[in-house]
Amino acid sequence: MKRFILTFSFFSLLFTLSIAQPKFISKVQKGIFSINTYDKQGNLLRQGTGFYVGANGEAMASYSIFKNAYKATVIDANGGQSEVDYVLGADDTYSVVRFHVNTKGNAVLTAATAPQSIGTQFYAVGYANKGTSISDNAAVVDTAIIQSKYIYYGLGKSLDSKLVGSPVFNESGNVVGILHPTIGNKSFVLDIRFREQLKMDAIPSRSASVALGNIFIPKGLPDTQEEALVYLYFKSKNASNEEYMDMINRFVASYPHNAEGYLRRSTPLIDLMRFDEADKDLQKYLSLVEDKAVGNFNVASIIYDKLQLQPEPAYDKWTWDVALQYVDKAISLNETKPSDEEQKTNDYKYKILKAQILDAKQDFNSSLAIYEALHKERSNIPSLYYAISVAREGRGDSLSAVIEPLDSAIAMFGTPMPYEAADYVIRRGQMYANAEKYREAVQDYNQYCYLLNNKVSAVFYYERSQIEVNARMFQQALDDINKAIEMSPQIPLYHVEKAALAIRVNLLDDCIQACQNAIRLNPNIIDAYRILGYAQLQKGDKENAHINLQKAVDMGDEGAKKILETYMH
C-alpha cells in the first residue's frame, strides 16, 4: 500500500507539472541556449543563458556574462557547440548584449512587436541540461518608459536569480523581453524591442562605448556601407592588426563591390608582410574604383609609404619606379578632367607625391623642377619652400641657397610666430649648425623651444648642448646636458658628454661623477674611462688615473695611450 501511494504521488506531481507548463515551451526551447565565456587565458569566466532573435545567428543575452570576455561559446538544445564570432551591440546601463553566433542554422524566437499590458502573465525560460528551466508565471504589475520608447516591466513576484538574462515570454509564446535582476521582492524585464538600440554605430554613445570596450570578442560593423567605413577609419587608429583585419574582412565579404574595402585592407596586409595579398587587393581596388586618377594616386601613395616606412623586407613588385608609374598615370588621367577646383587640388597633390618619390630616388634636379613650378602657381604655401630647401640641399647647393626658402617660409608666418613654424625654424637651425654658424643655430634652437612651449625631448637638449659647446657657450651647454640627463638618465652618452664638458670648465668632481654614472650604465664605454682617468690625473690621483687610462688603452683607445705616455712616465 505504501509503495502504491508513493507511485500515485509521483505521477500526480508529473501531471501537475505538465499542467503548469505553458504550451509554447516545446516550440521555443530550440531557440534558447547556454553560454560559456572565457578570459584571456582561456579560463571559464561565466555561464548563462542566451537566445536567438534572428535566423542568421543573431542572439541576445545579459551583458554581465560577456564583460571582460575574450571568447564565448554556446551550447544549443541538442548539445551542439558553436562560437560567438562577433558582438553586434552592447549596453552596460541596461545590461544587455547582442551578438552573432557562427552557426549554419538556428531556431528563432518570435518577438512581441507591441507593449504588453498590466496583468499580462510572463514566463522566464532558461537553459538547463539540454532542456529548459521555466519560472513560475508572474504578472506585470507596473511599467516604466525608458528612452521615450521602450517598456521596463515590473513583475508581481521575485523570479529565480539563475534565470537572469533569460528570455521572457507572454502566454502566446512571444518573447517580450530579457529578465533583469530582482530588486526587493520584484523582478524586472527589459523590453525585447530594446534590441533596436544594440547596434554598431560609427560613433557609439558613451554607454555603448564603455560596454563594447569591456568586451574583447571581435566587434561587428554598422549596418550601412557609409557608417561602416567611418567606423573602420576610427578603428584603424587604435585597433590591433588582427582585430582590424577581422573587421575589414567582414566588410569586404559584406560589400564585395565596394572598392574602398580592398584599399583599406592592403595597409594591415603590408604591416603583416603579406605583400602578394596586398598587391592583389590594390589591383582589385583599381578595377572597382570609379575615379581612376584618384585610384592610381592612392596606390602610388601606399607603395611610397611602404618603401619609405617599411623598406625591409623588400618586395620586388613595388619599387620607386613602379610608384612613379602609378602617380604619372594619376597626373595624366587628372589632366583630362574639366578644370575646376577639385582638379587643381588633385593636380597639386599628385605632383607633390611625384616630387617626393623623386627625392627618395635622389633625383633632386627633377623634384626641384616640380616644386619650383608649383611654387610659381602657389607662392603662398610654406611647405613648398620647405620642400625646395630639402631638394636644394640634396643636390648640393650652397648654404645660402638652402636657407633662403626657409627664410621666406618663416617670414610668411609673421610675428609672433605660430606653432606651425617650428619645423621650419629647427631645420634652419640644423642648417646653420652644419655650416658651423653656431650662434645663429642656437638662436633658432631657442626659438623652436619657445614655439613648443619648452615641451621638447632629451635629444633636443643634447643636440643644443653640442651646438652651444661649439659656440663656446659653456654654461648654457652644461644646463642643457643636465636637462637631457634629468629627462633620460639611463643613456650613457649623455653622462659622457657632461663629463667632457665639465672637464673643459675645470669641474673635476662633476666630471668624475658623470664618468662613473656612464660606466655604471655601460661598463664598455671607452670614452668614460679615458676622461675619468684624465680628471683623476688632474686631481693628483695618479693611482686610479693609471687604472682607468689603462682600461681605455686595453679597449683600444689611442687617446688614453698618449695620455699615459705623456703624463705617467
C-alpha positions as CSV (number, residue, x, y, z in Angstrom):
1,M,0.0,0.0,0.0
2,K,2.8,2.4,0.9
3,R,4.5,1.7,-2.5
4,F,1.2,2.4,-4.3
5,I,0.8,5.7,-2.5
6,L,4.3,6.8,-3.4
7,T,3.8,5.9,-7.1
8,F,0.5,7.6,-7.2
9,S,2.0,10.8,-5.6
10,F,4.9,10.7,-8.2
11,F,2.5,10.5,-11.2
12,S,0.3,13.2,-9.6
13,L,3.3,15.5,-9.4
14,L,4.2,14.9,-13.1
15,F,0.6,15.6,-14.1
16,T,0.6,18.8,-12.0
17,L,3.8,20.0,-13.6
18,S,2.6,19.2,-17.1
19,I,-0.5,21.3,-16.5
20,A,1.6,24.2,-15.1
21,Q,3.9,24.2,-18.0
22,P,2.8,26.6,-20.8
23,K,2.0,25.0,-24.2
24,F,4.6,27.1,-26.1
25,I,7.6,25.6,-24.2
26,S,8.3,22.8,-26.7
27,K,8.3,25.3,-29.6
28,V,10.8,27.8,-28.1
29,Q,13.3,25.6,-26.3
30,K,15.4,25.1,-29.5
31,G,15.9,28.9,-29.6
32,I,17.4,29.0,-26.2
33,F,21.0,28.0,-25.4
34,S,23.7,28.1,-22.7
35,I,26.6,30.5,-23.0
36,N,30.2,30.0,-21.6
37,T,32.5,33.0,-21.7
38,Y,36.3,32.8,-21.2
39,D,39.1,35.1,-20.1
40,K,42.3,35.9,-21.9
41,Q,44.0,32.8,-20.6
42,G,41.1,30.6,-21.7
43,N,39.7,30.0,-18.2
44,L,35.9,29.8,-17.8
45,L,34.7,33.3,-16.8
46,R,30.9,33.0,-16.6
47,Q,27.9,30.8,-17.6
48,G,24.4,31.9,-18.5
49,T,21.5,31.8,-20.9
50,G,21.1,33.3,-24.4
51,F,18.5,33.2,-27.1
52,Y,18.2,33.6,-30.9
53,V,16.4,36.6,-32.3
54,G,17.5,36.3,-35.9
55,A,17.7,33.4,-38.4
56,N,21.3,34.4,-39.3
57,G,22.8,33.6,-35.9
58,E,21.7,36.9,-34.2
59,A,21.3,36.4,-30.5
60,M,20.9,38.3,-27.2
61,A,22.0,37.7,-23.6
62,S,22.8,39.6,-20.4
63,Y,25.8,41.9,-20.7
64,S,27.2,40.7,-17.4
65,I,28.1,37.3,-18.9
66,F,30.2,39.0,-21.6
67,K,32.0,41.6,-19.6
68,N,35.8,41.1,-19.8
69,A,35.3,38.1,-22.0
70,Y,37.8,37.2,-24.8
71,K,35.9,34.3,-26.1
72,A,32.4,32.8,-25.9
73,T,30.7,29.6,-26.9
74,V,27.1,28.5,-27.0
75,I,25.6,25.0,-26.4
76,D,22.2,24.6,-28.0
77,A,19.3,22.4,-27.0
78,N,20.8,19.4,-28.9
79,G,24.1,19.7,-27.2
80,G,25.8,21.2,-30.3
81,Q,28.5,23.8,-29.7
82,S,29.2,27.0,-31.7
83,E,31.5,30.0,-31.4
84,V,30.3,33.6,-30.8
85,D,32.3,35.2,-33.6
86,Y,31.5,38.9,-33.1
87,V,29.5,41.3,-31.0
88,L,26.7,43.4,-32.7
89,G,26.0,45.8,-29.9
90,A,26.0,46.3,-26.1
91,D,24.7,48.5,-23.4
92,D,26.0,48.4,-19.8
93,T,23.3,50.7,-18.4
94,Y,20.6,48.2,-19.2
95,S,22.9,45.1,-19.1
96,V,22.2,43.6,-22.5
97,V,24.3,42.4,-25.4
98,R,23.5,41.4,-29.0
99,F,25.9,39.2,-30.8
100,H,26.4,36.8,-33.7
101,V,26.8,33.0,-33.4
102,N,28.7,31.2,-36.1
103,T,26.1,28.6,-36.8
104,K,24.7,27.1,-40.1
105,G,21.1,27.3,-38.9
106,N,19.2,28.1,-35.8
107,A,15.7,28.3,-34.5
108,V,14.4,31.9,-34.0
109,L,12.1,33.1,-31.2
110,T,9.3,35.3,-32.2
111,A,9.5,38.7,-30.7
112,A,6.5,40.7,-29.5
113,T,6.1,43.9,-31.6
114,A,3.8,45.8,-29.2
115,P,4.0,46.7,-25.5
116,Q,2.4,44.3,-23.0
117,S,-0.4,45.5,-20.8
118,I,-0.7,45.4,-17.0
119,G,-1.8,42.0,-15.8
120,T,-0.2,40.0,-18.6
121,Q,1.4,36.8,-17.4
122,F,5.1,36.5,-18.1
123,Y,7.3,33.3,-18.0
124,A,11.1,33.4,-17.9
125,V,12.7,30.4,-19.7
126,G,16.3,29.4,-19.2
127,Y,18.6,26.7,-20.5
128,A,19.2,23.6,-18.2
129,N,21.0,20.4,-19.2
130,K,19.9,20.3,-22.9
131,G,16.4,21.4,-22.0
132,T,14.7,24.4,-20.4
133,S,14.2,25.7,-16.9
134,I,11.0,27.6,-16.6
135,S,10.0,30.1,-13.9
136,D,6.6,30.4,-12.2
137,N,4.3,32.7,-14.1
138,A,4.4,36.3,-12.9
139,A,2.0,39.1,-13.8
140,V,3.0,42.6,-14.9
141,V,2.1,45.0,-12.1
142,D,3.7,48.2,-13.3
143,T,5.7,49.7,-16.3
144,A,8.1,52.5,-16.9
145,I,9.2,54.2,-20.1
146,I,12.9,54.3,-21.0
147,Q,14.4,56.3,-23.8
148,S,10.9,57.6,-24.6
149,K,10.1,54.4,-26.4
150,Y,10.7,51.1,-24.6
151,I,9.0,49.5,-21.7
152,Y,10.6,48.4,-18.4
153,Y,8.2,45.9,-16.9
154,G,7.8,45.3,-13.1
155,L,6.6,41.9,-12.1
156,G,4.5,41.0,-9.1
157,K,7.0,38.5,-7.6
158,S,10.7,37.6,-7.5
159,L,11.9,35.1,-10.0
160,D,14.8,32.7,-9.7
161,S,18.1,34.7,-9.9
162,K,19.6,31.8,-12.0
163,L,17.2,32.9,-14.8
164,V,18.6,36.5,-15.1
165,G,19.4,37.1,-18.8
166,S,16.9,34.6,-20.0
167,P,14.1,35.4,-22.5
168,V,10.7,36.2,-21.0
169,F,7.6,35.1,-22.9
170,N,3.9,36.0,-22.8
171,E,1.2,33.4,-22.8
172,S,1.2,33.3,-26.6
173,G,4.9,32.3,-26.7
174,N,6.3,35.5,-28.0
175,V,9.5,37.0,-26.5
176,V,8.6,40.2,-24.6
177,G,11.9,40.9,-23.0
178,I,15.0,39.8,-21.1
179,L,14.9,39.1,-17.4
180,H,16.8,41.6,-15.2
181,P,17.9,41.1,-11.5
182,T,15.4,41.2,-8.6
183,I,15.1,44.4,-6.6
184,G,13.3,43.9,-3.3
185,N,10.5,41.4,-3.9
186,K,10.0,42.2,-7.6
187,S,11.7,41.1,-10.8
188,F,12.0,43.3,-13.9
189,V,12.0,42.7,-17.6
190,L,13.7,44.8,-20.3
191,D,11.5,45.3,-23.4
192,I,12.7,43.0,-26.3
193,R,12.4,45.9,-28.7
194,F,15.4,47.4,-27.0
195,R,17.4,45.3,-29.4
196,E,16.9,48.1,-31.9
197,Q,19.4,50.2,-29.8
198,L,22.0,47.4,-29.7
199,K,23.9,48.2,-32.9
200,M,27.3,49.2,-34.0
201,D,27.4,53.0,-34.7
202,A,30.2,54.8,-36.4
203,I,30.5,57.0,-33.3
204,P,28.9,55.0,-30.5
205,S,27.2,56.5,-27.4
206,R,29.1,56.7,-24.1
207,S,27.2,53.8,-22.7
208,A,27.8,51.6,-25.8
209,S,31.4,52.7,-26.0
210,V,32.1,51.7,-22.4
211,A,30.2,48.4,-22.8
212,L,31.9,47.4,-26.0
213,G,35.3,48.5,-24.6
214,N,34.9,45.9,-21.9
215,I,34.3,43.0,-24.3
216,F,37.3,41.7,-26.1
217,I,35.5,39.5,-28.6
218,P,35.6,40.9,-32.2
219,K,33.0,43.5,-33.0
220,G,30.6,43.7,-35.9
221,L,30.1,46.6,-38.3
222,P,27.4,49.3,-38.6
223,D,24.5,48.4,-40.8
224,T,25.3,50.7,-43.8
225,Q,28.4,50.9,-46.0
226,E,28.9,54.5,-45.3
227,E,28.8,54.1,-41.5
228,A,30.9,51.0,-41.6
229,L,33.7,52.9,-43.5
230,V,33.6,55.7,-40.9
231,Y,33.7,53.1,-38.1
232,L,36.7,51.3,-39.8
233,Y,38.5,54.6,-40.1
234,F,38.3,55.3,-36.4
235,K,39.2,51.7,-35.5
236,S,42.2,51.8,-37.8
237,K,43.8,54.3,-35.3
238,N,43.9,52.1,-32.3
239,A,42.9,48.5,-33.2
240,S,45.5,45.8,-33.5
241,N,46.2,44.5,-37.0
242,E,44.4,41.2,-36.1
243,E,41.3,43.0,-34.8
244,Y,41.3,45.4,-37.7
245,M,41.8,42.7,-40.3
246,D,38.8,40.8,-38.8
247,M,36.6,43.8,-39.3
248,I,37.8,44.7,-42.8
249,N,37.5,41.1,-43.9
250,R,33.8,41.1,-42.9
251,F,33.4,44.5,-44.7
252,V,34.8,43.0,-47.9
253,A,32.7,39.9,-47.5
254,S,29.5,42.0,-47.0
255,Y,30.3,44.6,-49.7
256,P,32.5,42.8,-52.3
257,H,31.9,45.6,-54.9
258,N,33.0,48.4,-52.7
259,A,36.5,49.4,-53.8
260,E,37.3,51.1,-50.5
261,G,37.4,47.9,-48.6
262,Y,40.2,46.4,-50.7
263,L,42.2,49.6,-50.4
264,R,41.9,49.7,-46.7
265,R,42.7,46.1,-46.3
266,S,46.0,46.5,-48.1
267,T,47.6,48.5,-45.3
268,P,47.4,45.9,-42.5
269,L,48.4,43.3,-45.0
270,I,51.5,45.3,-45.6
271,D,52.1,45.6,-41.9
272,L,51.8,41.8,-41.7
273,M,54.3,41.5,-44.6
274,R,51.7,39.7,-46.8
275,F,52.7,41.7,-49.8
276,D,51.2,39.5,-52.6
277,E,47.8,39.7,-50.9
278,A,48.1,43.4,-50.5
279,D,49.1,43.8,-54.2
280,K,46.1,41.7,-55.2
281,D,43.8,43.9,-53.2
282,L,45.2,47.0,-54.7
283,Q,44.6,45.6,-58.2
284,K,41.1,44.7,-57.2
285,Y,40.6,48.2,-55.9
286,L,41.8,49.8,-59.1
287,S,39.4,47.6,-61.1
288,L,36.4,48.8,-59.0
289,V,37.2,52.4,-58.2
290,E,35.2,54.9,-60.3
291,D,37.8,57.7,-60.3
292,K,40.9,56.1,-61.9
293,A,43.0,59.1,-61.3
294,V,42.3,59.0,-57.5
295,G,42.8,55.3,-57.6
296,N,46.2,55.4,-59.1
297,F,47.3,58.1,-56.8
298,N,46.1,56.1,-53.8
299,V,48.1,53.0,-55.0
300,A,51.2,55.2,-55.5
301,S,50.8,56.6,-52.0
302,I,50.6,53.1,-50.4
303,I,53.7,51.9,-52.3
304,Y,55.5,55.1,-51.3
305,D,54.6,54.6,-47.7
306,K,55.8,51.0,-47.8
307,L,59.1,51.9,-49.4
308,Q,59.7,54.8,-47.1
309,L,58.5,53.4,-43.8
310,Q,59.0,49.7,-44.2
311,P,61.9,49.2,-46.7
312,E,62.7,45.8,-45.3
313,P,61.8,43.2,-46.4
314,A,61.8,44.4,-50.0
315,Y,59.0,43.4,-52.3
316,D,60.1,43.1,-55.9
317,K,56.8,44.2,-57.4
318,W,57.0,47.6,-55.6
319,T,59.8,49.9,-56.4
320,W,60.2,53.7,-56.7
321,D,59.9,53.4,-60.4
322,V,56.6,51.5,-60.0
323,A,55.3,54.2,-57.7
324,L,56.3,56.8,-60.3
325,Q,54.3,54.9,-62.9
326,Y,51.1,55.0,-60.8
327,V,51.5,58.6,-59.9
328,D,52.3,59.6,-63.5
329,K,49.1,57.8,-64.6
330,A,47.1,59.7,-61.9
331,I,48.5,63.0,-63.2
332,S,47.7,62.1,-66.8
333,L,44.1,61.0,-66.1
334,N,43.6,64.1,-63.9
335,E,44.6,66.4,-66.8
336,T,41.7,65.0,-68.9
337,K,39.1,66.3,-66.4
338,P,37.3,69.6,-66.6
339,S,39.5,72.3,-65.0
340,D,37.8,73.1,-61.6
341,E,39.0,73.5,-58.0
342,E,39.0,69.7,-57.4
343,Q,41.0,69.1,-60.5
344,K,43.5,71.8,-59.5
345,T,43.8,70.5,-55.9
346,N,44.4,66.9,-57.1
347,D,46.9,68.1,-59.6
348,Y,48.9,69.8,-56.8
349,K,48.6,66.7,-54.6
350,Y,49.7,64.3,-57.3
351,K,52.7,66.3,-58.3
352,I,53.8,66.7,-54.7
353,L,53.8,62.9,-54.4
354,K,55.8,62.6,-57.6
355,A,58.4,65.0,-56.3
356,Q,58.6,63.2,-53.0
357,I,59.2,59.9,-54.9
358,L,62.0,61.6,-56.9
359,D,63.5,62.9,-53.7
360,A,63.6,59.3,-52.4
361,K,65.3,58.3,-55.7
362,Q,67.8,61.2,-55.1
363,D,66.8,62.7,-58.4
364,F,66.8,66.2,-56.8
365,N,67.0,68.1,-60.1
366,S,63.7,66.6,-61.2
367,S,62.0,67.0,-57.9
368,L,63.2,70.6,-57.6
369,A,61.8,71.4,-61.0
370,I,58.3,70.2,-59.8
371,Y,58.5,72.1,-56.6
372,E,59.5,75.4,-58.3
373,A,56.9,75.0,-61.0
374,L,54.2,74.5,-58.3
375,H,55.6,77.5,-56.3
376,K,55.1,79.8,-59.3
377,E,51.4,78.8,-59.2
378,R,51.0,78.9,-55.4
379,S,53.6,81.1,-53.8
380,N,51.8,81.3,-50.5
381,I,52.4,77.7,-49.3
382,P,55.2,77.5,-46.7
383,S,55.6,73.7,-47.2
384,L,56.7,74.3,-50.8
385,Y,59.5,76.5,-49.5
386,Y,60.5,73.7,-47.1
387,A,60.5,71.1,-50.0
388,I,62.6,73.4,-52.2
389,S,65.1,73.7,-49.3
390,V,65.4,69.9,-49.0
391,A,65.8,69.4,-52.7
392,R,68.5,72.1,-53.0
393,E,70.4,70.6,-50.1
394,G,70.1,67.2,-51.7
395,R,71.7,68.3,-54.9
396,G,74.5,70.1,-53.0
397,D,73.5,73.8,-53.4
398,S,75.2,76.4,-51.2
399,L,74.1,77.1,-47.6
400,S,72.5,80.4,-48.7
401,A,70.5,78.7,-51.4
402,V,69.3,76.1,-48.9
403,I,68.4,78.6,-46.2
404,E,66.8,81.3,-48.4
405,P,63.5,79.4,-49.0
406,L,63.3,78.6,-45.2
407,D,63.7,82.4,-44.5
408,S,60.9,83.1,-46.9
409,A,58.6,80.4,-45.3
410,I,59.4,81.7,-41.8
411,A,58.7,85.3,-42.8
412,M,55.3,84.2,-44.1
413,F,54.2,83.1,-40.6
414,G,54.6,86.7,-39.3
415,T,55.2,87.8,-35.7
416,P,54.6,86.3,-33.2
417,M,55.2,83.0,-35.0
418,P,52.6,80.2,-34.6
419,Y,53.4,76.7,-33.5
420,E,53.3,75.6,-37.2
421,A,56.5,77.5,-37.9
422,A,58.5,75.2,-35.5
423,D,59.6,72.7,-38.2
424,Y,60.9,75.4,-40.4
425,V,62.9,77.1,-37.6
426,I,64.5,73.9,-36.4
427,R,65.5,72.9,-39.9
428,R,67.2,76.3,-40.4
429,G,69.0,75.9,-37.1
430,Q,70.3,72.5,-38.2
431,M,71.5,74.0,-41.5
432,Y,73.4,76.7,-39.6
433,A,74.9,74.1,-37.3
434,N,76.1,72.1,-40.3
435,A,77.7,75.2,-41.8
436,E,79.4,75.9,-38.4
437,K,77.4,79.0,-37.8
438,Y,76.8,78.0,-34.3
439,R,75.5,81.2,-32.7
440,E,72.8,81.5,-35.4
441,A,71.9,77.9,-34.9
442,V,71.5,78.4,-31.1
443,Q,69.1,81.2,-31.8
444,D,66.9,79.0,-34.0
445,Y,67.0,76.2,-31.5
446,N,65.9,78.6,-28.8
447,Q,63.1,79.9,-31.0
448,Y,62.0,76.3,-31.6
449,C,61.9,75.5,-27.9
450,Y,59.8,78.6,-27.3
451,L,57.3,77.7,-30.1
452,L,56.9,74.3,-28.5
453,N,56.4,75.8,-25.1
454,N,59.5,74.0,-23.8
455,K,57.9,70.6,-24.5
456,V,60.9,69.2,-26.2
457,S,62.8,65.9,-25.8
458,A,66.1,64.9,-24.1
459,V,67.5,64.5,-27.6
460,F,66.8,68.2,-28.3
461,Y,68.6,69.3,-25.2
462,Y,71.6,67.1,-26.1
463,E,71.8,68.5,-29.6
464,R,71.5,72.1,-28.5
465,S,74.3,71.5,-25.9
466,Q,76.6,70.2,-28.6
467,I,76.0,73.3,-30.7
468,E,76.5,75.5,-27.6
469,V,79.8,73.9,-26.9
470,N,80.9,74.8,-30.4
471,A,79.7,78.3,-29.9
472,R,81.7,78.4,-26.6
473,M,78.5,78.9,-24.6
474,F,79.6,76.5,-21.9
475,Q,77.2,77.4,-19.1
476,Q,74.2,77.0,-21.5
477,A,75.7,73.8,-22.7
478,L,76.1,72.4,-19.2
479,D,72.5,73.4,-18.3
480,D,71.2,71.6,-21.4
481,I,73.1,68.4,-20.9
482,N,72.0,68.3,-17.3
483,K,68.4,68.7,-18.6
484,A,68.9,65.8,-21.0
485,I,70.2,63.6,-18.2
486,E,67.3,64.6,-16.0
487,M,64.9,63.5,-18.7
488,S,66.8,60.4,-19.8
489,P,69.2,59.3,-17.0
490,Q,69.6,55.8,-18.5
491,I,71.5,57.0,-21.6
492,P,75.3,56.7,-21.0
493,L,76.2,59.0,-23.9
494,Y,74.7,62.0,-22.0
495,H,76.8,61.4,-19.0
496,V,79.9,61.1,-21.1
497,E,79.1,64.4,-22.8
498,K,78.6,66.0,-19.5
499,A,81.9,64.7,-18.3
500,A,83.7,66.0,-21.4
501,L,82.1,69.4,-20.9
502,A,82.7,69.5,-17.1
503,I,86.5,68.9,-17.6
504,R,86.7,71.8,-20.1
505,V,85.4,74.2,-17.4
506,N,87.5,72.5,-14.7
507,L,84.6,71.0,-12.8
508,L,86.6,67.9,-12.0
509,D,84.3,66.4,-9.3
510,D,81.3,66.7,-11.6
511,C,83.3,65.1,-14.4
512,I,84.4,62.2,-12.3
513,Q,80.8,61.6,-11.1
514,A,79.4,61.8,-14.7
515,C,82.0,59.2,-15.8
516,Q,81.2,56.9,-13.0
517,N,77.5,57.1,-13.9
518,A,78.3,56.3,-17.5
519,I,80.4,53.3,-16.6
520,R,77.7,52.0,-14.3
521,L,75.2,52.2,-17.2
522,N,77.7,50.7,-19.7
523,P,80.9,49.2,-18.5
524,N,82.2,49.0,-22.1
525,I,82.1,52.8,-22.9
526,I,85.7,53.6,-23.6
527,D,85.5,57.4,-23.6
528,A,84.3,57.4,-20.0
529,Y,87.4,55.6,-18.8
530,R,89.7,58.0,-20.7
531,I,88.0,61.1,-19.4
532,L,87.8,59.7,-15.9
533,G,91.5,58.8,-15.8
534,Y,92.4,62.3,-17.1
535,A,90.2,64.0,-14.5
536,Q,91.7,61.9,-11.7
537,L,95.2,62.8,-13.0
538,Q,94.3,66.5,-12.8
539,K,93.3,65.9,-9.2
540,G,96.6,64.2,-8.4
541,D,95.1,60.7,-8.0
542,K,97.7,59.0,-10.2
543,E,96.9,55.5,-9.0
544,N,93.3,55.5,-10.0
545,A,94.1,57.6,-13.1
546,H,96.5,54.9,-14.3
547,I,94.0,52.1,-13.7
548,N,91.2,53.8,-15.7
549,L,93.5,55.0,-18.5
550,Q,94.9,51.5,-18.8
551,K,91.4,50.1,-19.1
552,A,90.8,52.5,-22.0
553,V,94.1,51.5,-23.6
554,D,93.2,47.8,-23.3
555,M,89.9,48.6,-25.0
556,G,91.8,50.1,-27.9
557,D,91.7,53.8,-27.1
558,E,94.7,55.7,-28.7
559,G,93.9,58.9,-26.8
560,A,94.3,57.2,-23.4
561,K,97.6,55.7,-24.6
562,K,99.0,59.2,-25.5
563,I,97.9,60.5,-22.0
564,L,99.7,57.6,-20.3
565,E,102.8,58.2,-22.4
566,T,102.8,61.9,-21.7
567,Y,101.9,62.1,-18.0
568,M,102.7,58.7,-16.4
569,H,106.3,58.1,-17.4
